[in-house]
Amino acid sequence: MTSNDNAAMRQQPDEGSDANKSSIMLPMLKVLVAGAFLFSAVNTMTGRGADDAMTTAAHRRLTMVGDSVPKYMEDQMKDLRDRKKLFDETPPEEVKYWFEYTKPLQKYFYRFSKSRAKADYFEGRDDSGVTSARFVEDAGGSPEYTDFYNHNWTDEAEKSQFKRLLENCLSMGSPSSPDGDWKNWFPKDATNSEIADRCRILFTLNTVGAGRGTTILWETNPPKPNAQGPQPWMSEQETAATHLARNLEEIDHMCETGLIAARIQVLVCEPISARWTEWMDSKLPHCGGKKTDIEKIIAGQVHVEERPSPVQVVVVSSAATADTCHDLKSGFMEKRMQDLIVAPPYLGDGSNKGGTKSTNPAVKTTHPDLISSDDHDLYVALKWTSLVTIRAINSFLQASADLAAAANSPANQKAASIQKNVDGVSVAINNSPTSPFLVPSFVRMSYVSEENSKVAKWRMHGDFFHPASWEICKDSFDMTWIDHSLSGSGGVQGICYEGDESSAMERKLKATGDACGQWWIYMSELQMPTSPEVYANEVTPPIVQGGSNFIWMLTERQRREVVKRQVCLHENAESAHATKCPAAPQAVIPLGDMESFIINYTPNTALGKKHVHGRRPGYSREKEREEEREKVRERKQLKGQDDIEVALFDYSIYPAALFRKDATIKAARARDTALTPSSERDDDKVGPQTIKSSYYDVTITKPRPPVSGWCQAIARGGLCTLYSDYFRTSNDVRCLEACGMKKDWAKIDFKSD
């Protein structure tokens, strides 16, 4: 991408301009229905996507289209060859189902003995694909992401893929360039310093509850560099500084790639010591920070330097509200975080030069000294316990671009046609989100901690290496297929219906006889954390229905749509909200990249805690669950095993691997129901009858073939998105199902199955 390309992306009409009002996207608002479920926010998001300059930049032919393999796929192809060799050289009777797990063994340290000065550990593999602060020691999301973004690619095909994050960010971000010499945000020694523009990201960090033991973190000294002390896995529950430092390292790595310019807004309840501000600044040398002698600052030998910094500390409470701010149940900090990022005009003075109230969502009226009042492309809100990586950033931007591409599709600008099964009968092959405004969202997961007194019970759900959620369950979500929800190079460009890439996709689909789009998980319930966070959610609900209050993102275009709704709610009586105001945004996750939207809860102490009664995942099926529990009691199936009954019914432990399996099976069964003729349907049969998931619909003793395991590892590792050019536009169709891009899954071959 040239500097002219970047300029074309930035210089687009702002909200309220004549050019934007005449956008061809506006009529789409009148025809979208729940069956089409394509969010209205895209009208604004993709306004500049129709610009001639941007379209010209996007329509470049990829050299990888066809049978050639790009350099970034070489390691994956070697992995596939190794997998095939393992199967070929092993006698059939010795082939095991676990052959597909080929990563090296990892150590899970869990209990440290001060008297023996050593720790106990288990050996195993974290095959979940979730980025963990414990198992992924280096910043960057994963080894594949780190290698990809630290590499200086020279071939055009590789460059196209490398710049995908930036292209998606610019097309979904702010149309205006920042004021001042914004290039001084970052040094010149980035990996790709020739890139003329960057994705401007604001990270807003909620630090309420951060401490060292029972002491508020800011009342202690920052950790000294290179000081001897406990390893991160030993101190993950001891001090919040461990988790704060890891997030700052991840953000600094983003700036180092040359694609991102980051600013961090740290929210605190009371003023903090300058030594902490200096410590945070020193952790961000590639974002404009400066490495400092922290030991001398702590000792009072050096005064803090007065200079620009990528870190801004904001005290969000007054003396009267400080206690409320520290209360984790109050939702106070969550509300402040939403207000700073969304910044609806009624929160500030709300007036323009003429003295009249402004309702333009592009104009922020919050205090100009706040860096959140500046224009940014992407806003990331997170609590200090949530791990943010470039993998999550890249996946969020790609998913947002995919949804925008679907909304731009000519096929989706009219009411959805009635779905019919093979018998010609109208059928709902899958449920649809209740809102037409879809925003990619995140789910937190934790690993098991030995410090939890109930750890033995949780081992029945897996082992130490399997991260699990406690805020959702199988009943918290449904599946839906969105046609044309695939975006290619150059920002928001639908590869199903326009450009050179659409020709490649057409050739690809002819080989599979399938539709163009992908499967999406949408949250049909609110996420339900344990106390005290569940009470904070009730006071301050998440911006996105079904999303998280403790890790969420919005592009600038999505933010403006949220502002429009909030202004409407503010100006109208509650009784008129349903008829006059847009629907609230709803959380979705792409099935093929699900693990990238799973965020590690870094203290790893969440599992094994009871939910508040009536506030637990699966609340929409609470009565059915109680009936199931009563049946178990009547049949005495768990006689003498009360602990197992309590573990099954009173606690929510939902492993990441089970999340992917349940989502896949739900989608496959929906299509199986629609494609099985009534004359051939056996209502008493459990399992698929016409189509199946080629990965999950197998017996556990039957080893999955090398390619199936290879594709699954690619999907879990987030590589379907990282290498999206290859998996979406090349002739390689082997991983379409694992990447969530195969609508009709795999036909059952009754002879071989």
C-alpha positions in Angstrom: 0.0 0.0 0.0 1.4 3.4 -0.9 1.1 6.6 1.0 -1.4 7.7 -1.6 -3.5 4.7 -0.9 -3.5 5.5 2.8 -4.4 9.1 2.1 -7.3 8.0 0.0 -8.6 5.9 2.9 -8.3 8.7 5.3 -9.8 11.5 3.2 -13.4 10.6 3.1 -16.5 12.6 3.9 -17.3 13.0 7.6 -20.6 12.4 9.3 -23.3 14.8 8.1 -21.6 15.8 4.8 -23.5 15.8 1.5 -21.3 13.1 0.1 -22.0 10.8 2.9 -25.8 11.5 2.9 -26.0 10.4 -0.7 -24.1 7.2 0.0 -25.7 4.2 -1.7 -25.6 2.5 1.7 -28.5 4.5 3.1 -31.3 2.6 1.3 -30.1 -0.5 2.9 -31.5 0.6 6.3 -35.0 0.3 4.9 -34.7 -3.3 3.8 -32.7 -5.0 6.4 -34.7 -7.4 8.5 -33.7 -9.9 11.2 -33.4 -12.6 8.6 -30.8 -10.6 6.8 -29.2 -9.7 10.1 -26.6 -7.3 8.6 -25.9 -4.4 10.9 -26.9 -0.9 9.9 -23.7 0.4 11.3 -22.0 -0.7 8.1 -23.7 2.2 6.2 -21.3 4.5 7.9 -18.4 2.0 8.2 -18.1 1.3 4.5 -19.0 4.8 3.3 -15.4 5.4 2.2 -15.2 1.8 0.9 -17.2 3.0 -2.2 -14.6 5.7 -3.0 -12.9 5.2 -6.3 -9.4 5.7 -4.9 -10.0 2.9 -2.3 -11.5 0.6 -4.8 -8.6 1.0 -7.2 -6.2 0.2 -4.4 -8.1 -2.9 -3.5 -8.4 -4.5 -6.9 -4.9 -6.0 -7.2 -4.4 -9.6 -8.3 -2.7 -11.8 -5.7 0.1 -13.8 -7.1 -0.8 -16.6 -4.7 -4.2 -17.2 -6.5 -4.0 -20.7 -7.9 -1.8 -23.5 -6.7 1.3 -21.5 -5.6 2.0 -21.5 -1.9 3.2 -18.2 -0.2 6.3 -18.2 2.0 4.4 -17.7 5.2 2.7 -21.1 4.6 5.9 -23.0 4.4 6.1 -24.0 8.1 2.4 -25.1 7.9 3.1 -27.3 4.8 6.1 -28.8 6.6 3.9 -29.6 9.6 1.4 -31.4 7.2 4.2 -33.4 5.7 5.4 -34.4 9.2 1.9 -35.4 10.1 1.5 -37.6 7.0 4.9 -39.2 7.6 3.9 -40.1 11.2 0.7 -41.8 10.0 2.5 -43.5 7.0 5.3 -44.9 9.1 3.1 -46.1 12.0 1.4 -49.5 11.7 -2.4 -49.1 11.5 -3.0 -50.9 14.8 -0.7 -48.4 16.6 -2.1 -45.2 15.2 -3.7 -43.3 18.0 -6.3 -40.5 18.0 -3.9 -38.1 19.8 -1.4 -38.2 16.9 -3.0 -35.0 15.7 -1.6 -33.1 18.7 2.0 -32.5 17.5 3.1 -29.5 19.5 6.0 -29.9 22.0 5.2 -30.8 25.6 4.7 -27.9 28.0 5.1 -27.7 31.8 2.3 -26.4 33.9 3.8 -25.3 37.2 1.2 -25.1 39.9 2.5 -25.5 43.5 5.6 -23.8 44.8 7.4 -25.2 47.9 9.4 -22.6 49.7 11.1 -25.2 51.9 12.2 -27.2 48.8 12.7 -24.1 46.7 11.1 -25.8 43.7 7.7 -26.2 42.1 5.6 -29.2 41.1 4.4 -29.4 37.6 2.5 -31.5 35.0 3.6 -32.1 31.5 1.1 -31.8 28.6 0.0 -29.7 25.7 -2.3 -26.7 25.5 -3.9 -27.7 22.2 -6.8 -25.3 22.7 -5.3 -22.6 20.5 -6.0 -19.9 23.1 -3.3 -17.4 23.6 -2.2 -17.8 27.2 0.0 -15.5 29.3 1.3 -18.6 31.0 2.1 -20.9 28.0 2.9 -18.2 25.4 5.9 -16.5 27.1 6.8 -14.0 24.3 4.6 -11.1 23.3 2.8 -11.3 20.0 -0.1 -13.6 20.4 1.5 -16.9 19.3 4.8 -18.0 17.7 3.1 -17.9 14.3 1.8 -14.3 14.8 5.1 -13.2 16.2 7.1 -14.6 13.3 4.6 -13.2 10.8 4.5 -9.6 12.1 8.3 -9.5 12.9 9.2 -10.5 9.3 10.1 -8.0 6.6 8.1 -9.4 3.7 9.3 -8.5 0.2 7.0 -10.5 -2.2 3.8 -8.7 -3.1 1.6 -11.6 -2.0 3.1 -11.6 1.4 3.0 -7.8 1.7 -0.7 -7.9 0.8 -1.4 -10.3 3.7 0.9 -8.3 6.1 -0.9 -5.1 5.5 -4.3 -6.6 5.9 -4.6 -5.4 9.5 -3.8 -1.8 8.5 -6.1 -1.9 5.5 -9.0 -3.1 7.6 -8.2 -0.6 10.3 -8.1 2.4 8.0 -11.3 1.4 6.2 -13.2 0.9 9.5 -11.5 3.7 11.4 -11.6 7.5 11.4 -11.7 9.1 8.0 -9.6 12.1 9.2 -5.9 12.2 9.9 -4.9 13.3 13.4 -3.8 16.9 14.1 -0.2 17.7 14.8 2.9 15.7 14.0 1.4 12.3 14.8 4.3 10.5 13.2 6.3 11.3 16.3 4.1 8.8 18.1 6.6 6.1 17.2 10.3 5.7 16.5 11.8 5.1 13.0 13.2 1.7 13.7 10.0 -0.3 13.3 9.9 -3.6 11.4 8.2 -1.9 8.4 9.1 1.8 8.7 8.3 2.5 5.1 4.6 2.3 5.8 3.3 5.8 5.7 0.3 5.4 8.0 -0.6 3.5 11.1 -3.7 2.1 12.7 -4.3 4.5 15.6 -5.5 2.5 18.6 -6.6 3.8 22.0 -6.3 1.2 24.9 -8.4 2.2 27.9 -7.3 0.2 30.9 -9.6 -0.4 33.9 -7.4 -0.9 36.9 -10.0 -1.1 39.7 -9.2 -4.0 42.0 -5.5 -4.2 41.0 -3.3 -4.8 44.0 -0.5 -6.7 45.6 -2.1 -9.1 48.0 -4.5 -6.9 49.9 -2.7 -3.7 49.2 -3.7 -1.4 46.3 -1.1 -1.7 43.6 -0.3 2.0 43.4 0.7 2.0 47.1 3.6 -0.4 46.4 6.7 0.1 44.3 6.9 -1.0 40.7 8.8 -4.2 40.0 12.5 -3.5 39.4 13.9 -4.6 36.1 16.0 -7.8 36.1 15.3 -8.2 39.8 15.3 -11.7 41.3 11.9 -12.9 42.3 9.1 -15.3 41.7 8.4 -16.3 38.1 5.1 -14.9 36.5 3.3 -18.3 37.0 4.3 -18.2 40.7 3.1 -14.7 41.3 0.1 -14.5 39.0 -2.2 -14.2 42.0 0.2 -12.3 44.1 0.5 -9.0 42.3 -1.4 -7.3 39.4 1.9 -5.8 38.2 2.6 -9.2 36.5 -0.5 -8.9 34.3 -0.1 -5.1 33.7 3.4 -5.6 32.5 2.4 -8.4 30.1 -0.3 -6.2 28.5 2.2 -3.3 28.1 4.6 -5.7 26.5 1.9 -6.9 24.1 1.0 -3.3 23.2 4.7 -2.3 22.7 5.0 -5.3 20.3 2.1 -4.0 18.3 3.9 -0.6 17.8 7.1 -2.5 16.9 5.5 -4.1 13.9 5.1 -0.7 12.2 1.4 -1.1 11.7 0.0 0.3 14.9 0.3 3.6 16.8 -0.9 3.0 20.4 -2.0 5.2 23.2 -2.9 3.9 26.7 -5.4 5.6 28.9 -5.1 4.2 32.5 -8.2 4.7 34.6 -7.6 4.9 38.4 -9.8 5.9 41.3 -7.2 8.1 43.0 -4.0 9.9 42.0 -1.0 7.5 41.7 2.7 7.9 42.2 4.7 9.3 39.2 7.0 6.3 39.6 4.2 4.0 38.3 3.5 6.3 35.4 7.2 6.3 34.5 7.4 2.5 34.9 4.5 2.1 32.4 6.0 4.6 30.0 9.3 2.7 30.1 7.5 -0.5 29.0 6.5 1.1 25.7 9.7 2.2 23.9 8.3 1.4 20.5 5.1 3.4 21.2 7.0 6.6 22.1 8.0 5.7 25.7 11.4 6.0 27.1 13.4 3.5 29.1 14.1 4.9 32.5 16.2 3.9 35.5 13.2 2.9 37.7 15.4 2.1 40.7 16.7 5.6 40.9 13.1 7.0 40.5 11.9 4.7 43.3 14.8 5.9 45.5 13.9 9.5 44.8 17.3 10.2 43.1 15.8 11.3 39.8 12.8 13.5 39.1 10.3 12.3 36.5 11.0 13.9 33.1 8.3 16.2 31.8 7.7 15.0 28.2 5.1 13.6 25.9 4.2 10.0 26.7 2.0 7.3 25.2 0.5 6.8 28.7 -2.2 9.0 30.2 -3.4 8.4 33.8 -7.0 9.5 34.3 -8.5 9.8 37.8 -12.1 9.1 37.1 -13.6 9.8 40.6 -13.7 12.6 43.1 -13.2 12.5 46.8 -16.9 11.9 47.2 -17.1 9.0 44.8 -13.7 7.3 45.5 -15.2 4.6 47.7 -17.8 3.8 45.0 -15.1 3.7 42.4 -13.2 1.0 44.4 -16.3 -1.0 44.9 -16.1 -3.8 42.3 -19.9 -4.3 42.5 -20.8 -0.7 41.7 -20.1 -0.7 37.9 -18.6 2.7 38.4 -15.4 2.1 36.5 -17.1 0.2 33.7 -19.4 3.2 33.2 -16.5 5.7 33.1 -14.7 3.5 30.6 -17.8 3.4 28.3 -18.3 7.2 28.6 -14.7 8.0 27.7 -14.6 5.7 24.7 -18.1 6.2 23.2 -18.2 9.9 24.2 -21.8 10.7 23.3 -22.2 14.5 22.7 -24.6 15.0 25.7 -21.8 14.1 28.1 -19.8 17.2 27.3 -20.9 20.8 26.7 -22.5 19.4 23.5 -22.4 22.8 21.7 -20.7 24.0 18.5 -19.5 27.4 17.6 -23.0 28.7 17.1 -24.0 27.7 20.6 -26.5 25.0 19.5 -26.4 21.5 20.7 -24.6 19.0 18.5 -25.8 15.5 17.8 -23.1 14.7 15.3 -21.6 11.4 16.5 -18.3 12.3 14.8 -17.8 15.2 17.1 -16.6 14.5 20.7 -17.4 17.0 23.3 -15.4 15.5 26.2 -12.5 17.4 27.6 -9.8 18.1 25.0 -7.0 17.1 27.4 -8.3 13.5 27.4 -6.6 11.5 24.7 -9.8 9.6 24.2 -11.2 12.9 22.8 -8.8 12.6 19.8 -9.7 10.7 16.7 -8.7 7.0 16.7 -9.3 4.1 14.4 -9.9 1.5 17.0 -10.9 1.6 20.7 -9.9 -1.3 23.0 -11.4 -1.4 26.5 -10.0 -4.0 28.9 -9.6 -4.7 32.6 -6.1 -5.4 33.9 -6.9 -9.1 34.2 -7.6 -9.5 30.4 -4.8 -10.2 28.0 -4.8 -8.3 24.8 -2.7 -9.3 21.8 -2.1 -8.3 18.1 -3.9 -11.6 17.3 -7.1 -10.3 19.0 -6.7 -6.9 17.2 -6.2 -8.5 13.8 -9.1 -10.9 14.2 -11.5 -8.2 15.4 -10.7 -6.0 12.5 -11.0 -8.8 9.9 -14.3 -10.0 11.4 -15.6 -6.4 11.3 -14.6 -6.0 7.7 -16.2 -9.4 6.9 -19.6 -8.2 8.3 -19.2 -4.9 6.4 -18.6 -6.8 3.2 -21.7 -8.8 3.8 -23.8 -5.7 4.3 -22.4 -4.2 1.0 -23.3 -7.3 -0.9 -26.1 -6.7 -3.5 -27.7 -10.0 -2.4 -28.0 -8.7 1.1 -29.6 -5.4 0.3 -33.0 -6.9 0.0 -35.2 -8.9 2.4 -33.9 -12.4 2.9 -35.6 -15.1 0.8 -37.5 -17.8 2.6 -35.3 -20.9 3.3 -36.7 -24.2 2.1 -35.6 -27.7 2.8 -35.2 -30.4 0.2 -39.0 -31.2 0.4 -39.8 -27.6 -0.6 -41.2 -26.8 2.9 -40.2 -23.5 4.5 -37.8 -24.0 7.3 -35.7 -22.0 9.7 -32.3 -23.7 9.1 -30.8 -21.6 11.9 -31.9 -18.9 14.3 -31.0 -15.3 13.6 -29.7 -12.6 15.8 -32.3 -10.3 17.3 -30.4 -7.2 16.2 -29.3 -6.1 12.7 -26.2 -4.4 14.2 -23.5 -7.1 14.8 -20.2 -6.4 16.5 -17.5 -9.0 17.0 -17.0 -9.7 20.7 -15.0 -11.6 23.2 -15.3 -14.3 25.9 -12.9 -14.7 28.8 -11.4 -18.0 29.8 -9.2 -19.1 32.7 -6.9 -22.0 33.4 -7.2 -24.2 36.5 -5.2 -23.0 39.5 -4.0 -25.4 42.1 -4.6 -22.7 44.7 -8.3 -23.3 44.2 -9.6 -25.6 47.0 -12.0 -27.3 44.6 -9.3 -28.1 41.9 -9.9 -31.9 42.1 -13.5 -31.5 40.9 -12.5 -29.5 37.9 -10.1 -32.1 36.6 -13.0 -34.1 35.4 -13.6 -31.4 32.8 -10.1 -31.8 31.3 -6.8 -31.0 32.8 -4.6 -28.0 33.6 -3.9 -27.3 30.0 -7.5 -26.7 28.9 -8.7 -23.1 29.4 -12.4 -22.9 30.2 -15.1 -20.2 30.4 -17.3 -19.6 33.5 -19.4 -16.9 31.9 -21.0 -18.9 29.1 -22.2 -22.4 28.4 -23.7 -24.4 25.6 -27.1 -22.6 25.9 -25.6 -19.1 25.7 -25.2 -19.0 21.9 -26.7 -20.1 18.6 -25.3 -20.4 15.1 -26.1 -18.6 11.8 -24.7 -18.5 8.3 -24.1 -15.1 6.8 -23.8 -15.1 3.0 -20.9 -13.1 1.5 -19.4 -12.3 4.9 -15.8 -12.6 3.5 -13.6 -9.5 2.9 -10.4 -9.5 1.0 -7.4 -7.1 0.4 -7.8 -3.3 0.3 -10.1 -2.9 3.3 -13.8 -3.7 3.1 -13.9 -5.6 -0.2 -16.4 -8.5 -0.6 -14.5 -11.3 -2.3 -17.8 -13.1 -2.9 -19.1 -10.6 -5.4 -16.5 -8.0 -6.5 -12.9 -7.6 -7.7 -10.2 -10.1 -8.9 -10.5 -12.1 -5.7 -14.2 -12.8 -6.4 -13.1 -14.7 -9.5 -10.7 -16.8 -7.4 -13.5 -17.5 -5.0 -15.9 -18.5 -7.8 -13.4 -21.0 -9.1 -12.9 -22.3 -5.5 -16.6 -22.8 -4.9 -17.1 -24.6 -8.2 -14.8 -27.3 -6.8 -16.9 -27.6 -3.6 -20.4 -26.8 -4.8 -20.9 -24.6 -1.8 -22.0 -21.1 -0.9 -19.8 -18.1 -0.2 -19.7 -16.8 3.3 -19.0 -18.1 6.8 -20.6 -19.4 10.0 -21.0 -17.1 12.9 -21.6 -17.7 16.6 -24.0 -15.2 18.0 -24.6 -14.7 21.8 -28.3 -15.4 22.5 -27.7 -14.8 26.3 -25.8 -12.2 28.3 -22.5 -13.3 29.7 -22.8 -14.2 33.4 -19.6 -13.7 35.5 -19.4 -14.5 39.2 -19.7 -12.0 42.0 -18.7 -9.2 42.2 -18.6 -8.6 38.4 -22.1 -9.9 37.8 -23.5 -7.0 39.9 -21.3 -4.5 38.1 -22.8 -5.8 34.8 -26.3 -5.2 36.1 -25.5 -1.6 37.0 -23.5 -0.9 33.8 -24.5 -3.4 31.0 -22.0 -4.1 28.3 -22.1 -1.9 25.2 -22.8 -5.0 23.1 -25.6 -7.5 24.0 -23.9 -10.8 24.9 -20.5 -9.1 24.9 -18.1 -8.6 27.8 -17.6 -5.6 30.0 -14.0 -6.5 30.7 -12.6 -6.8 27.1 -14.4 -5.1 24.2 -13.5 -3.2 21.0 -15.1 -0.8 18.7 -13.9 0.7 15.4 -14.5 4.4 14.9 -17.4 3.6 12.5 -19.0 1.2 15.0 -18.5 3.8 17.8 -20.5 6.4 15.8 -23.4 4.0 15.3 -23.4 3.3 19.1 -23.5 7.1 19.7 -26.5 7.5 17.4 -28.4 5.0 19.4 -27.4 6.5 22.8 -28.4 9.9 21.6 -31.8 8.5 20.6 -32.2 6.8 23.9 -31.2 10.1 25.7 -33.7 12.3 23.8 -36.7 10.0 23.8 -38.9 8.6 26.6 -38.3 5.0 27.6 -41.6 4.0 26.2 -40.5 5.2 22.7 -37.1 3.5 22.7 -38.3 0.3 20.9 -40.0 2.2 18.1 -37.8 5.2 17.6 -34.3 4.0 18.4 -32.1 1.4 16.6 -31.6 -2.0 18.2 -28.7 -2.5 20.5 -25.6 -4.1 18.9 -25.3 -7.9 19.3 -22.2 -10.0 19.9 -21.0 -12.4 17.3 -17.8 -14.5 16.8 -16.6 -16.1 13.6 -16.6 -19.9 14.0 -13.4 -20.4 12.0 -11.5 -18.0 14.2 -13.2 -18.6 17.5 -10.1 -19.0 19.6 -8.8 -15.6 18.7 -11.9 -14.1 20.5 -11.2 -16.1 23.6 -9.2 -13.9 26.0 -7.1 -15.3 28.8 -8.1 -14.2 32.3 -4.5 -14.0 33.4 -4.8 -14.5 37.2 -6.4 -17.9 36.4 -8.4 -18.0 39.6 -11.9 -17.8 38.0 -12.8 -21.5 37.8 -14.4 -23.2 40.7 -16.5 -20.3 42.0 -20.2 -20.6 42.4 -22.5 -18.2 40.5 -25.1 -16.1 42.2 -28.4 -17.9 42.2 -30.4 -17.0 39.2 -27.4 -15.3 37.6 -25.6 -18.1 35.8 -24.9 -19.1 32.2 -27.8 -20.9 30.6 -30.4 -18.9 32.5 -32.8 -19.2 29.6 -33.0 -22.9 30.3 -33.0 -22.8 34.1 -36.2 -24.7 34.5 -35.1 -27.5 32.1 -31.8 -27.8 34.1 -33.6 -28.1 37.4 -35.8 -30.9 35.9 -32.7 -32.7 34.6 -31.2 -32.5 38.1 -34.3 -33.8 39.7 -34.3 -36.8 37.3 -30.8 -37.6 38.3 -31.8 -37.6 41.9 -34.9 -39.7 41.3 -32.9 -42.3 39.4 -30.1 -42.2 42.0 -27.6 -42.1 39.2 -25.1 -40.3 41.3 -25.8 -42.1 44.6 -23.1 -41.3 47.1 -21.5 -38.9 44.7 -22.9 -35.6 45.9 -19.7 -33.8 44.9 -20.1 -34.8 41.3 -23.7 -33.7 41.2 -22.7 -30.3 42.7 -19.9 -30.0 40.1 -22.2 -30.8 37.2 -25.1 -28.5 38.2 -23.8 -25.7 40.4 -20.7 -24.7 38.6 -20.0 -23.5 35.1 -16.8 -24.9 33.5 -17.0 -24.6 29.7 -13.6 -25.6 28.0 -12.6 -23.9 24.8 -12.4 -27.2 22.9 -16.0 -28.0 23.9 -17.1 -24.5 22.9 -15.8 -25.1 19.3 -17.3 -28.6 19.2 -20.7 -27.5 20.4 -20.7 -24.6 17.9 -19.7 -26.8 15.0 -22.3 -29.5 15.8 -25.1 -26.9 16.2 -24.3 -25.5 12.7 -23.9 -28.9 11.1 -27.1 -30.3 12.6 -29.0 -27.2 11.4 -28.0 -27.9 7.8 -28.5 -31.6 8.3 -32.1 -31.0 9.3 -32.7 -28.9 6.2 -31.0 -31.2 3.7 -32.5 -34.5 4.9 -35.7 -35.4 3.0 -38.7 -36.2 5.3 -39.1 -39.6 3.7 -35.5 -40.5 4.8 -35.5 -38.8 8.2 -35.3 -41.1 11.2 -36.5 -39.2 14.2 -35.3 -41.8 16.6 -31.8 -41.7 15.3 -29.2 -39.7 17.2 -26.6 -37.9 15.1 -26.3 -36.8 11.5 -28.3 -38.3 8.6 -27.2 -36.5 5.5 -24.3 -34.3 6.2 -21.8 -34.2 9.1 -18.8 -32.5 10.6 -15.9 -34.4 9.2 -13.8 -33.6 12.3 -16.3 -34.2 15.2 -18.6 -36.8 13.8 -16.2 -39.7 14.2 -15.7 -42.2 16.9 -13.1 -41.4 19.5 -11.2 -44.6 18.8 -11.0 -43.9 15.1 -7.9 -41.7 14.3 -8.6 -38.6 12.4 -6.6 -38.4 9.2 -3.6 -36.0 9.1 -5.2 -33.3 6.9 -8.2 -33.1 9.3 -6.1 -32.7 12.3 -3.8 -30.2 10.5 -6.8 -28.0 9.4 -8.2 -28.1 12.9 -4.8 -27.0 14.4 -4.7 -24.1 11.9 -8.2 -23.0 12.8 -7.6 -23.1 16.5 -4.4 -21.2 16.1 -6.1 -18.3 14.4 -4.3 -18.9 11.1 -7.5 -19.0 9.0 -7.5 -15.2 9.6 -3.7 -14.5 9.8 -3.3 -16.3 6.4 -6.7 -15.3 5.1 -5.5 -14.6 1.5 -4.4 -18.2 1.2 -7.3 -19.9 2.8 -9.9 -17.7 1.1 -8.6 -17.3 -2.4 -6.2 -20.1 -3.3 -7.3 -23.4 -4.8 -6.6 -25.2 -1.6 -10.1 -26.2 -0.3 -9.0 -28.7 2.3 -9.5 -26.4 5.3 -12.8 -24.7 4.3 -14.8 -26.6 6.9 -12.3 -26.0 9.8 -12.2 -22.3 8.9 -16.0 -22.1 9.1 -16.5 -21.3 5.4 -18.4 -24.5 4.3 -22.1 -24.1 4.6 -23.1 -27.7 3.9 -20.2 -29.4 5.7 -19.4 -32.9 4.5 -21.8 -35.4 2.9 -22.0 -38.7 4.7 -20.6 -41.6 2.7 -22.4 -44.5 4.2 -20.0 -47.0 2.6 -17.0 -45.6 4.3 -18.6 -44.1 7.4 
